[in-house]
């Protein structure tokens, strides 16, 4: 699922509706941050949505960027204990995003390997 789909998925969970088809990603990000609710979004999607907002969303101006990204940086420390002792910074969060997806991929490979050992997946 690419980032824009993550933001759309988080929006749908928060607002129980599809966003407008022409909605700009930064506007969806603003609405998501305004109504932030981790239990409703789900922890993994919430974290990945914050990564997308902080690292991959284009904003129309510096003031909007500071407001939305600043709030997202505050929220991300809930998920990343290593951030609680440091001032969140986009470059650190970008690195942690890469680590998150590497771990997720390794977990998938491990799960696949275990399933194939158990005979639940047959390799031809």
N, C-alpha and C positions, 0 to 999 in steps of 0.2 A: 504494500500500500504506500503510495508516495505521499509526500507531505501535505499536499493540498487535499488529498483524500482523507488524511488524518484530521485536518482542521474541519472538513465537512462532516466527518463521522462524529467528532466531538460536538460540533454545532447541533447535529441531529439529536444526539443524546441529551444535550442541555435544554434544547428548545422544543423537542418532540415534533420537529418539522424539518423539511428540506430548506436550505437557504435559497434565496433567489438565484436563478441560474447565472445572472450577470454580476453577482456580488463579488467585490474585490476581496482577495484573501486577507488584506490588512483589516478590512472592516469586520470580517468574520472573527479575526483574532481579537479585535477590540471587544466585540460582543461576548466572546467566550471568556475573556479575562474578567469582564464586568460581572458575569454570572457564574464564576468559577465554582465548581462543585465536584470534587474528586469522586465521592461515592457514586454520583450519577454518571460520570464519564467512565470511570474505571481507572485503576492506577496506571496500567501500562499505556493506555491511550492518552491519559492525562500527561504523563511524562513525555511521550513522543510528540504530543501536540505542543508542549512548551518548547521542546527542541526545535520544532518547526517554526514556531513564532519567533524565537530568539535568533536562530541561525539562518533561516531561509525565507523569511517574509520580507518583501519590499514595502516600505512605508512611504507616504507622500512627502514627509518633511521630518526634520530633526526633532521637533517638539513631539510629534506623534510617536516617533520611534522611541524617544526617551520615556514617554508615559507608558506605552504598551510593553516594550521590552523591559523596562525597569520593573514593572509589576510582575512580568513573567519570570524575571531573574529572582525576585523575592520568593515567588511560589515554588521555583524549582528546588530550593533547598530542602523542601519537604521530602523529596525523593532521593536527593544526593547528599548523604551525610557529610561527605568531604567538603561540601560547599558551606556548611553551617559555620565553619571557622574562618571562612574567607569572604571577602567582598566578591559577589558573583561578577564574573567578567565573561564577555562573549567568547573570547578565545579559549578559556578554560572549559566553558560549557560546550563549545564545539568539540574539543578533545574528548570530553566525557560522553558526548553523543556517539562519537566513533567507537569508544569502548563499549557502550551499551549495545550497539548493533553487532559488534564483534562477539560479545558474550551471547547475545541472542542467537546468532548463527551457530556458534559452538554448541549451545544447548540443543538446537535443532539437529545438528549432526550427531550428537551423543544420543538423543532420543531415537533417531533413525537407526543408529547402530544397535541400540538395545532391542528395538522392535525386530530388526532383521535377525539378531541372535536368537530371539524367542520364536522365530518362525512366523511372526505375524506379518512380515513383509518378505516376499520371496524375490530374490535378485535373480535375473535370468542370465 
